[in-house]
Amino acid sequence: MTPFIILQHFHLPKLVLDYLNFVPIAIMAGLWIESLLIRQSGQLPAINWLNLGASIPAFLTVIISKNLLITVIVGVIGAGILQMAF
């Protein structure tokens, strides 16, 4: 929280703000890709098909609604349905 408190009193250059706008997207993409892969020692990563199946409706929801809460709900429900089915 300290950086937020300190930075609220300063005006950052537009170039820095433009760069910082991409940070949440990059972090979310990294977390999403990591959840789609299963790491195994000495082998190439395998695909986690349940997470991939749950992320497809969530991805479509974010494109249509642009609402993070609805996207999370659809993703959790999709993961739950797939987990019960398999």
PDB file with one MODEL, atoms N, CA, C and O in Angstrom:
MODEL        1
ATOM      1  N   MET A   1       0.809  -1.188   0.000  1.00  0.00           N
ATOM      2  CA  MET A   1       0.000   0.000   0.000  1.00  0.00           C
ATOM      3  C   MET A   1       0.856   1.256   0.000  1.00  0.00           C
ATOM      4  O   MET A   1       0.403   2.317  -0.430  1.00  0.00           O
ATOM      5  N   THR A   2       2.070   1.146   0.472  1.00  0.00           N
ATOM      6  CA  THR A   2       2.941   2.315   0.552  1.00  0.00           C
ATOM      7  C   THR A   2       3.156   2.988  -0.806  1.00  0.00           C
ATOM      8  O   THR A   2       3.078   4.215  -0.881  1.00  0.00           O
ATOM      9  N   PRO A   3       3.426   2.229  -1.894  1.00  0.00           N
ATOM     10  CA  PRO A   3       3.589   2.915  -3.183  1.00  0.00           C
ATOM     11  C   PRO A   3       2.345   3.689  -3.613  1.00  0.00           C
ATOM     12  O   PRO A   3       2.464   4.765  -4.198  1.00  0.00           O
ATOM     13  N   PHE A   4       1.173   3.165  -3.337  1.00  0.00           N
ATOM     14  CA  PHE A   4      -0.058   3.875  -3.703  1.00  0.00           C
ATOM     15  C   PHE A   4      -0.192   5.179  -2.925  1.00  0.00           C
ATOM     16  O   PHE A   4      -0.593   6.204  -3.478  1.00  0.00           O
ATOM     17  N   ILE A   5       0.140   5.132  -1.656  1.00  0.00           N
ATOM     18  CA  ILE A   5       0.036   6.335  -0.823  1.00  0.00           C
ATOM     19  C   ILE A   5       1.048   7.391  -1.280  1.00  0.00           C
ATOM     20  O   ILE A   5       0.726   8.575  -1.370  1.00  0.00           O
ATOM     21  N   ILE A   6       2.264   6.947  -1.563  1.00  0.00           N
ATOM     22  CA  ILE A   6       3.305   7.888  -1.994  1.00  0.00           C
ATOM     23  C   ILE A   6       2.991   8.452  -3.372  1.00  0.00           C
ATOM     24  O   ILE A   6       3.126   9.656  -3.591  1.00  0.00           O
ATOM     25  N   LEU A   7       2.567   7.589  -4.317  1.00  0.00           N
ATOM     26  CA  LEU A   7       2.358   8.029  -5.697  1.00  0.00           C
ATOM     27  C   LEU A   7       1.116   8.883  -5.889  1.00  0.00           C
ATOM     28  O   LEU A   7       0.999   9.566  -6.906  1.00  0.00           O
ATOM     29  N   GLN A   8       0.198   8.867  -4.954  1.00  0.00           N
ATOM     30  CA  GLN A   8      -0.990   9.698  -5.142  1.00  0.00           C
ATOM     31  C   GLN A   8      -0.667  11.190  -5.021  1.00  0.00           C
ATOM     32  O   GLN A   8      -1.475  12.026  -5.427  1.00  0.00           O
ATOM     33  N   HIS A   9       0.485  11.533  -4.479  1.00  0.00           N
ATOM     34  CA  HIS A   9       0.884  12.924  -4.338  1.00  0.00           C
ATOM     35  C   HIS A   9       1.750  13.407  -5.508  1.00  0.00           C
ATOM     36  O   HIS A   9       2.105  14.584  -5.571  1.00  0.00           O
ATOM     37  N   PHE A  10       2.090  12.505  -6.432  1.00  0.00           N
ATOM     38  CA  PHE A  10       2.935  12.855  -7.569  1.00  0.00           C
ATOM     39  C   PHE A  10       2.160  12.674  -8.868  1.00  0.00           C
ATOM     40  O   PHE A  10       1.225  11.877  -8.944  1.00  0.00           O
ATOM     41  N   HIS A  11       2.559  13.417  -9.874  1.00  0.00           N
ATOM     42  CA  HIS A  11       2.007  13.257 -11.216  1.00  0.00           C
ATOM     43  C   HIS A  11       3.060  12.555 -12.063  1.00  0.00           C
ATOM     44  O   HIS A  11       4.137  13.099 -12.303  1.00  0.00           O
ATOM     45  N   LEU A  12       2.742  11.339 -12.515  1.00  0.00           N
ATOM     46  CA  LEU A  12       3.680  10.572 -13.325  1.00  0.00           C
ATOM     47  C   LEU A  12       3.561  10.971 -14.789  1.00  0.00           C
ATOM     48  O   LEU A  12       2.485  11.366 -15.236  1.00  0.00           O
ATOM     49  N   PRO A  13       4.653  10.873 -15.539  1.00  0.00           N
ATOM     50  CA  PRO A  13       4.598  11.178 -16.979  1.00  0.00           C
ATOM     51  C   PRO A  13       3.648  10.220 -17.707  1.00  0.00           C
ATOM     52  O   PRO A  13       3.437   9.090 -17.268  1.00  0.00           O
ATOM     53  N   LYS A  14       3.088  10.679 -18.806  1.00  0.00           N
ATOM     54  CA  LYS A  14       2.131   9.886 -19.572  1.00  0.00           C
ATOM     55  C   LYS A  14       2.745   8.575 -20.043  1.00  0.00           C
ATOM     56  O   LYS A  14       2.060   7.553 -20.063  1.00  0.00           O
ATOM     57  N   LEU A  15       4.022   8.580 -20.421  1.00  0.00           N
ATOM     58  CA  LEU A  15       4.694   7.365 -20.871  1.00  0.00           C
ATOM     59  C   LEU A  15       4.703   6.304 -19.757  1.00  0.00           C
ATOM     60  O   LEU A  15       4.468   5.125 -20.021  1.00  0.00           O
ATOM     61  N   VAL A  16       4.969   6.718 -18.542  1.00  0.00           N
ATOM     62  CA  VAL A  16       4.982   5.782 -17.407  1.00  0.00           C
ATOM     63  C   VAL A  16       3.577   5.255 -17.146  1.00  0.00           C
ATOM     64  O   VAL A  16       3.403   4.062 -16.898  1.00  0.00           O
ATOM     65  N   LEU A  17       2.579   6.121 -17.196  1.00  0.00           N
ATOM     66  CA  LEU A  17       1.196   5.688 -16.983  1.00  0.00           C
ATOM     67  C   LEU A  17       0.738   4.727 -18.070  1.00  0.00           C
ATOM     68  O   LEU A  17       0.041   3.756 -17.776  1.00  0.00           O
ATOM     69  N   ASP A  18       1.116   4.976 -19.315  1.00  0.00           N
ATOM     70  CA  ASP A  18       0.769   4.066 -20.408  1.00  0.00           C
ATOM     71  C   ASP A  18       1.391   2.694 -20.189  1.00  0.00           C
ATOM     72  O   ASP A  18       0.750   1.672 -20.438  1.00  0.00           O
ATOM     73  N   TYR A  19       2.634   2.666 -19.727  1.00  0.00           N
ATOM     74  CA  TYR A  19       3.299   1.395 -19.440  1.00  0.00           C
ATOM     75  C   TYR A  19       2.594   0.658 -18.296  1.00  0.00           C
ATOM     76  O   TYR A  19       2.367  -0.548 -18.382  1.00  0.00           O
ATOM     77  N   LEU A  20       2.254   1.373 -17.242  1.00  0.00           N
ATOM     78  CA  LEU A  20       1.629   0.746 -16.076  1.00  0.00           C
ATOM     79  C   LEU A  20       0.221   0.229 -16.375  1.00  0.00           C
ATOM     80  O   LEU A  20      -0.273  -0.646 -15.664  1.00  0.00           O
ATOM     81  N   ASN A  21      -0.428   0.751 -17.407  1.00  0.00           N
ATOM     82  CA  ASN A  21      -1.748   0.246 -17.774  1.00  0.00           C
ATOM     83  C   ASN A  21      -1.698  -1.189 -18.276  1.00  0.00           C
ATOM     84  O   ASN A  21      -2.696  -1.903 -18.180  1.00  0.00           O
ATOM     85  N   PHE A  22      -0.557  -1.630 -18.813  1.00  0.00           N
ATOM     86  CA  PHE A  22      -0.430  -2.983 -19.330  1.00  0.00           C
ATOM     87  C   PHE A  22      -0.031  -3.999 -18.264  1.00  0.00           C
ATOM     88  O   PHE A  22      -0.120  -5.203 -18.508  1.00  0.00           O
ATOM     89  N   VAL A  23       0.396  -3.557 -17.115  1.00  0.00           N
ATOM     90  CA  VAL A  23       0.875  -4.470 -16.076  1.00  0.00           C
ATOM     91  C   VAL A  23      -0.229  -5.435 -15.612  1.00  0.00           C
ATOM     92  O   VAL A  23       0.034  -6.636 -15.547  1.00  0.00           O
ATOM     93  N   PRO A  24      -1.449  -4.977 -15.285  1.00  0.00           N
ATOM     94  CA  PRO A  24      -2.475  -5.938 -14.864  1.00  0.00           C
ATOM     95  C   PRO A  24      -2.820  -6.958 -15.942  1.00  0.00           C
ATOM     96  O   PRO A  24      -3.081  -8.120 -15.632  1.00  0.00           O
ATOM     97  N   ILE A  25      -2.822  -6.536 -17.210  1.00  0.00           N
ATOM     98  CA  ILE A  25      -3.121  -7.462 -18.300  1.00  0.00           C
ATOM     99  C   ILE A  25      -2.039  -8.532 -18.391  1.00  0.00           C
ATOM    100  O   ILE A  25      -2.341  -9.712 -18.570  1.00  0.00           O
ATOM    101  N   ALA A  26      -0.796  -8.126 -18.268  1.00  0.00           N
ATOM    102  CA  ALA A  26       0.310  -9.075 -18.354  1.00  0.00           C
ATOM    103  C   ALA A  26       0.287 -10.059 -17.181  1.00  0.00           C
ATOM    104  O   ALA A  26       0.550 -11.247 -17.367  1.00  0.00           O
ATOM    105  N   ILE A  27      -0.021  -9.578 -15.990  1.00  0.00           N
ATOM    106  CA  ILE A  27      -0.082 -10.452 -14.819  1.00  0.00           C
ATOM    107  C   ILE A  27      -1.226 -11.449 -14.959  1.00  0.00           C
ATOM    108  O   ILE A  27      -1.049 -12.637 -14.687  1.00  0.00           O
ATOM    109  N   MET A  28      -2.392 -10.978 -15.379  1.00  0.00           N
ATOM    110  CA  MET A  28      -3.535 -11.877 -15.540  1.00  0.00           C
ATOM    111  C   MET A  28      -3.271 -12.921 -16.625  1.00  0.00           C
ATOM    112  O   MET A  28      -3.628 -14.087 -16.463  1.00  0.00           O
ATOM    113  N   ALA A  29      -2.650 -12.508 -17.725  1.00  0.00           N
ATOM    114  CA  ALA A  29      -2.333 -13.462 -18.791  1.00  0.00           C
ATOM    115  C   ALA A  29      -1.346 -14.515 -18.292  1.00  0.00           C
ATOM    116  O   ALA A  29      -1.494 -15.698 -18.598  1.00  0.00           O
ATOM    117  N   GLY A  30      -0.352 -14.098 -17.533  1.00  0.00           N
ATOM    118  CA  GLY A  30       0.608 -15.052 -16.977  1.00  0.00           C
ATOM    119  C   GLY A  30      -0.032 -16.039 -16.023  1.00  0.00           C
ATOM    120  O   GLY A  30       0.276 -17.230 -16.065  1.00  0.00           O
ATOM    121  N   LEU A  31      -0.917 -15.562 -15.164  1.00  0.00           N
ATOM    122  CA  LEU A  31      -1.615 -16.453 -14.238  1.00  0.00           C
ATOM    123  C   LEU A  31      -2.536 -17.415 -14.970  1.00  0.00           C
ATOM    124  O   LEU A  31      -2.645 -18.582 -14.594  1.00  0.00           O
ATOM    125  N   TRP A  32      -3.202 -16.927 -16.022  1.00  0.00           N
ATOM    126  CA  TRP A  32      -4.109 -17.763 -16.787  1.00  0.00           C
ATOM    127  C   TRP A  32      -3.347 -18.875 -17.515  1.00  0.00           C
ATOM    128  O   TRP A  32      -3.754 -20.036 -17.483  1.00  0.00           O
ATOM    129  N   ILE A  33      -2.240 -18.511 -18.171  1.00  0.00           N
ATOM    130  CA  ILE A  33      -1.432 -19.505 -18.880  1.00  0.00           C
ATOM    131  C   ILE A  33      -0.879 -20.537 -17.899  1.00  0.00           C
ATOM    132  O   ILE A  33      -0.853 -21.731 -18.197  1.00  0.00           O
ATOM    133  N   GLU A  34      -0.440 -20.076 -16.736  1.00  0.00           N
ATOM    134  CA  GLU A  34       0.106 -21.002 -15.740  1.00  0.00           C
ATOM    135  C   GLU A  34      -0.954 -21.996 -15.269  1.00  0.00           C
ATOM    136  O   GLU A  34      -0.639 -23.157 -15.008  1.00  0.00           O
ATOM    137  N   SER A  35      -2.210 -21.551 -15.158  1.00  0.00           N
ATOM    138  CA  SER A  35      -3.268 -22.463 -14.702  1.00  0.00           C
ATOM    139  C   SER A  35      -3.664 -23.460 -15.783  1.00  0.00           C
ATOM    140  O   SER A  35      -4.279 -24.482 -15.480  1.00  0.00           O
ATOM    141  N   LEU A  36      -3.324 -23.183 -17.032  1.00  0.00           N
ATOM    142  CA  LEU A  36      -3.652 -24.102 -18.121  1.00  0.00           C
ATOM    143  C   LEU A  36      -2.614 -25.199 -18.303  1.00  0.00           C
ATOM    144  O   LEU A  36      -2.856 -26.170 -19.020  1.00  0.00           O
ATOM    145  N   LEU A  37      -1.472 -25.055 -17.666  1.00  0.00           N
ATOM    146  CA  LEU A  37      -0.397 -26.030 -17.848  1.00  0.00           C
ATOM    147  C   LEU A  37      -0.139 -26.808 -16.564  1.00  0.00           C
ATOM    148  O   LEU A  37      -0.214 -26.267 -15.461  1.00  0.00           O
ATOM    149  N   ILE A  38       0.166 -28.095 -16.737  1.00  0.00           N
ATOM    150  CA  ILE A  38       0.532 -28.965 -15.620  1.00  0.00           C
ATOM    151  C   ILE A  38       2.027 -29.249 -15.763  1.00  0.00           C
ATOM    152  O   ILE A  38       2.470 -29.835 -16.751  1.00  0.00           O
ATOM    153  N   ARG A  39       2.787 -28.827 -14.766  1.00  0.00           N
ATOM    154  CA  ARG A  39       4.235 -29.043 -14.807  1.00  0.00           C
ATOM    155  C   ARG A  39       4.562 -30.439 -14.295  1.00  0.00           C
ATOM    156  O   ARG A  39       4.062 -30.877 -13.258  1.00  0.00           O
ATOM    157  N   GLN A  40       5.421 -31.129 -15.054  1.00  0.00           N
ATOM    158  CA  GLN A  40       5.880 -32.455 -14.647  1.00  0.00           C
ATOM    159  C   GLN A  40       7.393 -32.485 -14.785  1.00  0.00           C
ATOM    160  O   GLN A  40       7.935 -32.069 -15.810  1.00  0.00           O
ATOM    161  N   SER A  41       8.058 -32.962 -13.784  1.00  0.00           N
ATOM    162  CA  SER A  41       9.511 -32.980 -13.767  1.00  0.00           C
ATOM    163  C   SER A  41      10.057 -33.842 -14.902  1.00  0.00           C
ATOM    164  O   SER A  41       9.677 -35.004 -15.043  1.00  0.00           O
ATOM    165  N   GLY A  42      10.939 -33.279 -15.699  1.00  0.00           N
ATOM    166  CA  GLY A  42      11.582 -34.018 -16.768  1.00  0.00           C
ATOM    167  C   GLY A  42      10.747 -34.158 -18.026  1.00  0.00           C
ATOM    168  O   GLY A  42      11.166 -34.841 -18.960  1.00  0.00           O
ATOM    169  N   GLN A  43       9.573 -33.532 -18.083  1.00  0.00           N
ATOM    170  CA  GLN A  43       8.707 -33.636 -19.253  1.00  0.00           C
ATOM    171  C   GLN A  43       8.225 -32.248 -19.665  1.00  0.00           C
ATOM    172  O   GLN A  43       8.318 -31.288 -18.900  1.00  0.00           O
ATOM    173  N   LEU A  44       7.714 -32.166 -20.875  1.00  0.00           N
ATOM    174  CA  LEU A  44       7.097 -30.927 -21.313  1.00  0.00           C
ATOM    175  C   LEU A  44       5.790 -30.723 -20.552  1.00  0.00           C
ATOM    176  O   LEU A  44       5.166 -31.700 -20.135  1.00  0.00           O
ATOM    177  N   PRO A  45       5.369 -29.490 -20.364  1.00  0.00           N
ATOM    178  CA  PRO A  45       4.101 -29.252 -19.665  1.00  0.00           C
ATOM    179  C   PRO A  45       2.925 -29.847 -20.432  1.00  0.00           C
ATOM    180  O   PRO A  45       2.900 -29.833 -21.662  1.00  0.00           O
ATOM    181  N   ALA A  46       1.959 -30.367 -19.694  1.00  0.00           N
ATOM    182  CA  ALA A  46       0.729 -30.907 -20.273  1.00  0.00           C
ATOM    183  C   ALA A  46      -0.385 -29.892 -20.089  1.00  0.00           C
ATOM    184  O   ALA A  46      -0.284 -28.997 -19.251  1.00  0.00           O
ATOM    185  N   ILE A  47      -1.437 -30.028 -20.862  1.00  0.00           N
ATOM    186  CA  ILE A  47      -2.566 -29.098 -20.789  1.00  0.00           C
ATOM    187  C   ILE A  47      -3.557 -29.592 -19.739  1.00  0.00           C
ATOM    188  O   ILE A  47      -3.909 -30.771 -19.703  1.00  0.00           O
ATOM    189  N   ASN A  48      -3.992 -28.684 -18.899  1.00  0.00           N
ATOM    190  CA  ASN A  48      -5.043 -28.977 -17.928  1.00  0.00           C
ATOM    191  C   ASN A  48      -6.375 -28.737 -18.633  1.00  0.00           C
ATOM    192  O   ASN A  48      -6.839 -27.601 -18.728  1.00  0.00           O
ATOM    193  N   TRP A  49      -6.980 -29.805 -19.121  1.00  0.00           N
ATOM    194  CA  TRP A  49      -8.173 -29.700 -19.963  1.00  0.00           C
ATOM    195  C   TRP A  49      -9.374 -29.148 -19.212  1.00  0.00           C
ATOM    196  O   TRP A  49     -10.201 -28.457 -19.806  1.00  0.00           O
ATOM    197  N   LEU A  50      -9.491 -29.440 -17.913  1.00  0.00           N
ATOM    198  CA  LEU A  50     -10.616 -28.890 -17.150  1.00  0.00           C
ATOM    199  C   LEU A  50     -10.523 -27.365 -17.048  1.00  0.00           C
ATOM    200  O   LEU A  50     -11.524 -26.670 -17.220  1.00  0.00           O
ATOM    201  N   ASN A  51      -9.340 -26.850 -16.773  1.00  0.00           N
ATOM    202  CA  ASN A  51      -9.171 -25.391 -16.700  1.00  0.00           C
ATOM    203  C   ASN A  51      -9.363 -24.742 -18.062  1.00  0.00           C
ATOM    204  O   ASN A  51      -9.926 -23.651 -18.156  1.00  0.00           O
ATOM    205  N   LEU A  52      -8.903 -25.397 -19.112  1.00  0.00           N
ATOM    206  CA  LEU A  52      -9.098 -24.860 -20.454  1.00  0.00           C
ATOM    207  C   LEU A  52     -10.581 -24.826 -20.800  1.00  0.00           C
ATOM    208  O   LEU A  52     -11.070 -23.846 -21.363  1.00  0.00           O
ATOM    209  N   GLY A  53     -11.300 -25.904 -20.460  1.00  0.00           N
ATOM    210  CA  GLY A  53     -12.741 -25.946 -20.716  1.00  0.00           C
ATOM    211  C   GLY A  53     -13.507 -24.891 -19.944  1.00  0.00           C
ATOM    212  O   GLY A  53     -14.468 -24.321 -20.460  1.00  0.00           O
ATOM    213  N   ALA A  54     -13.097 -24.625 -18.717  1.00  0.00           N
ATOM    214  CA  ALA A  54     -13.765 -23.600 -17.906  1.00  0.00           C
ATOM    215  C   ALA A  54     -13.399 -22.196 -18.360  1.00  0.00           C
ATOM    216  O   ALA A  54     -14.182 -21.264 -18.176  1.00  0.00           O
ATOM    217  N   SER A  55     -12.227 -22.033 -18.947  1.00  0.00           N
ATOM    218  CA  SER A  55     -11.812 -20.692 -19.346  1.00  0.00           C
ATOM    219  C   SER A  55     -12.455 -20.245 -20.657  1.00  0.00           C
ATOM    220  O   SER A  55     -12.523 -19.045 -20.922  1.00  0.00           O
ATOM    221  N   ILE A  56     -12.918 -21.163 -21.470  1.00  0.00           N
ATOM    222  CA  ILE A  56     -13.537 -20.785 -22.746  1.00  0.00           C
ATOM    223  C   ILE A  56     -14.813 -19.979 -22.526  1.00  0.00           C
ATOM    224  O   ILE A  56     -14.930 -18.893 -23.093  1.00  0.00           O
ATOM    225  N   PRO A  57     -15.791 -20.459 -21.721  1.00  0.00           N
ATOM    226  CA  PRO A  57     -16.970 -19.613 -21.496  1.00  0.00           C
ATOM    227  C   PRO A  57     -16.638 -18.322 -20.740  1.00  0.00           C
ATOM    228  O   PRO A  57     -17.273 -17.292 -20.968  1.00  0.00           O
ATOM    229  N   ALA A  58     -15.652 -18.371 -19.847  1.00  0.00           N
ATOM    230  CA  ALA A  58     -15.259 -17.156 -19.135  1.00  0.00           C
ATOM    231  C   ALA A  58     -14.651 -16.145 -20.104  1.00  0.00           C
ATOM    232  O   ALA A  58     -14.900 -14.944 -19.992  1.00  0.00           O
ATOM    233  N   PHE A  59     -13.856 -16.633 -21.052  1.00  0.00           N
ATOM    234  CA  PHE A  59     -13.251 -15.750 -22.049  1.00  0.00           C
ATOM    235  C   PHE A  59     -14.319 -15.119 -22.933  1.00  0.00           C
ATOM    236  O   PHE A  59     -14.258 -13.927 -23.233  1.00  0.00           O
ATOM    237  N   LEU A  60     -15.300 -15.920 -23.349  1.00  0.00           N
ATOM    238  CA  LEU A  60     -16.396 -15.380 -24.157  1.00  0.00           C
ATOM    239  C   LEU A  60     -17.221 -14.374 -23.362  1.00  0.00           C
ATOM    240  O   LEU A  60     -17.694 -13.379 -23.911  1.00  0.00           O
ATOM    241  N   THR A  61     -17.393 -14.636 -22.068  1.00  0.00           N
ATOM    242  CA  THR A  61     -18.147 -13.721 -21.214  1.00  0.00           C
ATOM    243  C   THR A  61     -17.444 -12.377 -21.086  1.00  0.00           C
ATOM    244  O   THR A  61     -18.099 -11.335 -21.123  1.00  0.00           O
ATOM    245  N   VAL A  62     -16.137 -12.383 -20.938  1.00  0.00           N
ATOM    246  CA  VAL A  62     -15.413 -11.114 -20.798  1.00  0.00           C
ATOM    247  C   VAL A  62     -15.465 -10.318 -22.097  1.00  0.00           C
ATOM    248  O   VAL A  62     -15.504  -9.088 -22.066  1.00  0.00           O
ATOM    249  N   ILE A  63     -15.466 -11.002 -23.232  1.00  0.00           N
ATOM    250  CA  ILE A  63     -15.561 -10.295 -24.509  1.00  0.00           C
ATOM    251  C   ILE A  63     -16.940  -9.652 -24.653  1.00  0.00           C
ATOM    252  O   ILE A  63     -17.052  -8.513 -25.106  1.00  0.00           O
ATOM    253  N   ILE A  64     -17.990 -10.384 -24.267  1.00  0.00           N
ATOM    254  CA  ILE A  64     -19.352  -9.885 -24.436  1.00  0.00           C
ATOM    255  C   ILE A  64     -19.713  -8.839 -23.382  1.00  0.00           C
ATOM    256  O   ILE A  64     -20.215  -7.766 -23.715  1.00  0.00           O
ATOM    257  N   SER A  65     -19.457  -9.154 -22.107  1.00  0.00           N
ATOM    258  CA  SER A  65     -19.959  -8.291 -21.036  1.00  0.00           C
ATOM    259  C   SER A  65     -18.971  -7.223 -20.578  1.00  0.00           C
ATOM    260  O   SER A  65     -19.380  -6.156 -20.121  1.00  0.00           O
ATOM    261  N   LYS A  66     -17.672  -7.502 -20.695  1.00  0.00           N
ATOM    262  CA  LYS A  66     -16.627  -6.597 -20.174  1.00  0.00           C
ATOM    263  C   LYS A  66     -16.816  -6.324 -18.675  1.00  0.00           C
ATOM    264  O   LYS A  66     -16.485  -5.246 -18.182  1.00  0.00           O
ATOM    265  N   ASN A  67     -17.349  -7.316 -17.967  1.00  0.00           N
ATOM    266  CA  ASN A  67     -17.626  -7.191 -16.542  1.00  0.00           C
ATOM    267  C   ASN A  67     -16.843  -8.285 -15.809  1.00  0.00           C
ATOM    268  O   ASN A  67     -17.067  -9.473 -16.039  1.00  0.00           O
ATOM    269  N   LEU A  68     -15.935  -7.882 -14.939  1.00  0.00           N
ATOM    270  CA  LEU A  68     -15.071  -8.839 -14.256  1.00  0.00           C
ATOM    271  C   LEU A  68     -15.857  -9.756 -13.323  1.00  0.00           C
ATOM    272  O   LEU A  68     -15.568 -10.951 -13.256  1.00  0.00           O
ATOM    273  N   LEU A  69     -16.838  -9.228 -12.606  1.00  0.00           N
ATOM    274  CA  LEU A  69     -17.611 -10.044 -11.671  1.00  0.00           C
ATOM    275  C   LEU A  69     -18.369 -11.143 -12.400  1.00  0.00           C
ATOM    276  O   LEU A  69     -18.353 -12.296 -11.969  1.00  0.00           O
ATOM    277  N   ILE A  70     -19.028 -10.802 -13.492  1.00  0.00           N
ATOM    278  CA  ILE A  70     -19.774 -11.810 -14.258  1.00  0.00           C
ATOM    279  C   ILE A  70     -18.817 -12.846 -14.835  1.00  0.00           C
ATOM    280  O   ILE A  70     -19.132 -14.036 -14.862  1.00  0.00           O
ATOM    281  N   THR A  71     -17.661 -12.406 -15.291  1.00  0.00           N
ATOM    282  CA  THR A  71     -16.670 -13.327 -15.845  1.00  0.00           C
ATOM    283  C   THR A  71     -16.184 -14.321 -14.793  1.00  0.00           C
ATOM    284  O   THR A  71     -16.062 -15.512 -15.076  1.00  0.00           O
ATOM    285  N   VAL A  72     -15.910 -13.845 -13.597  1.00  0.00           N
ATOM    286  CA  VAL A  72     -15.461 -14.728 -12.517  1.00  0.00           C
ATOM    287  C   VAL A  72     -16.561 -15.724 -12.158  1.00  0.00           C
ATOM    288  O   VAL A  72     -16.283 -16.906 -11.957  1.00  0.00           O
ATOM    289  N   ILE A  73     -17.796 -15.260 -12.078  1.00  0.00           N
ATOM    290  CA  ILE A  73     -18.908 -16.151 -11.744  1.00  0.00           C
ATOM    291  C   ILE A  73     -19.062 -17.232 -12.809  1.00  0.00           C
ATOM    292  O   ILE A  73     -19.222 -18.407 -12.477  1.00  0.00           O
ATOM    293  N   VAL A  74     -19.016 -16.849 -14.086  1.00  0.00           N
ATOM    294  CA  VAL A  74     -19.137 -17.833 -15.170  1.00  0.00           C
ATOM    295  C   VAL A  74     -17.969 -18.820 -15.130  1.00  0.00           C
ATOM    296  O   VAL A  74     -18.168 -20.016 -15.343  1.00  0.00           O
ATOM    297  N   GLY A  75     -16.771 -18.340 -14.863  1.00  0.00           N
ATOM    298  CA  GLY A  75     -15.617 -19.228 -14.779  1.00  0.00           C
ATOM    299  C   GLY A  75     -15.709 -20.213 -13.633  1.00  0.00           C
ATOM    300  O   GLY A  75     -15.376 -21.387 -13.795  1.00  0.00           O
ATOM    301  N   VAL A  76     -16.157 -19.750 -12.477  1.00  0.00           N
ATOM    302  CA  VAL A  76     -16.293 -20.638 -11.312  1.00  0.00           C
ATOM    303  C   VAL A  76     -17.388 -21.667 -11.551  1.00  0.00           C
ATOM    304  O   VAL A  76     -17.213 -22.846 -11.244  1.00  0.00           O
ATOM    305  N   ILE A  77     -18.518 -21.228 -12.097  1.00  0.00           N
ATOM    306  CA  ILE A  77     -19.605 -22.167 -12.388  1.00  0.00           C
ATOM    307  C   ILE A  77     -19.160 -23.185 -13.439  1.00  0.00           C
ATOM    308  O   ILE A  77     -19.436 -24.377 -13.307  1.00  0.00           O
ATOM    309  N   GLY A  78     -18.470 -22.713 -14.483  1.00  0.00           N
ATOM    310  CA  GLY A  78     -17.967 -23.630 -15.507  1.00  0.00           C
ATOM    311  C   GLY A  78     -16.989 -24.644 -14.944  1.00  0.00           C
ATOM    312  O   GLY A  78     -17.056 -25.826 -15.280  1.00  0.00           O
ATOM    313  N   ALA A  79     -16.082 -24.192 -14.091  1.00  0.00           N
ATOM    314  CA  ALA A  79     -15.122 -25.107 -13.459  1.00  0.00           C
ATOM    315  C   ALA A  79     -15.841 -26.113 -12.573  1.00  0.00           C
ATOM    316  O   ALA A  79     -15.487 -27.292 -12.558  1.00  0.00           O
ATOM    317  N   GLY A  80     -16.853 -25.653 -11.830  1.00  0.00           N
ATOM    318  CA  GLY A  80     -17.619 -26.559 -10.973  1.00  0.00           C
ATOM    319  C   GLY A  80     -18.362 -27.616 -11.758  1.00  0.00           C
ATOM    320  O   GLY A  80     -18.360 -28.790 -11.386  1.00  0.00           O
ATOM    321  N   ILE A  81     -18.996 -27.205 -12.841  1.00  0.00           N
ATOM    322  CA  ILE A  81     -19.730 -28.165 -13.681  1.00  0.00           C
ATOM    323  C   ILE A  81     -18.777 -29.186 -14.279  1.00  0.00           C
ATOM    324  O   ILE A  81     -19.056 -30.385 -14.255  1.00  0.00           O
ATOM    325  N   LEU A  82     -17.663 -28.724 -14.811  1.00  0.00           N
ATOM    326  CA  LEU A  82     -16.693 -29.659 -15.388  1.00  0.00           C
ATOM    327  C   LEU A  82     -16.092 -30.575 -14.335  1.00  0.00           C
ATOM    328  O   LEU A  82     -15.848 -31.752 -14.603  1.00  0.00           O
ATOM    329  N   GLN A  83     -15.853 -30.051 -13.142  1.00  0.00           N
ATOM    330  CA  GLN A  83     -15.283 -30.874 -12.065  1.00  0.00           C
ATOM    331  C   GLN A  83     -16.263 -31.974 -11.663  1.00  0.00           C
ATOM    332  O   GLN A  83     -15.849 -33.104 -11.404  1.00  0.00           O
ATOM    333  N   MET A  84     -17.557 -31.656 -11.610  1.00  0.00           N
ATOM    334  CA  MET A  84     -18.566 -32.674 -11.252  1.00  0.00           C
ATOM    335  C   MET A  84     -18.744 -33.690 -12.374  1.00  0.00           C
ATOM    336  O   MET A  84     -18.972 -34.872 -12.116  1.00  0.00           O
ATOM    337  N   ALA A  85     -18.640 -33.227 -13.625  1.00  0.00           N
ATOM    338  CA  ALA A  85     -18.858 -34.132 -14.765  1.00  0.00           C
ATOM    339  C   ALA A  85     -17.698 -35.105 -14.962  1.00  0.00           C
ATOM    340  O   ALA A  85     -17.896 -36.235 -15.410  1.00  0.00           O
ATOM    341  N   PHE A  86     -16.483 -34.658 -14.624  1.00  0.00           N
ATOM    342  CA  PHE A  86     -15.327 -35.524 -14.844  1.00  0.00           C
ATOM    343  C   PHE A  86     -14.700 -35.832 -13.544  1.00  0.00           C
ATOM    344  O   PHE A  86     -13.703 -36.551 -13.495  1.00  0.00           O
TER     345      PHE A  86
ENDMDL
END
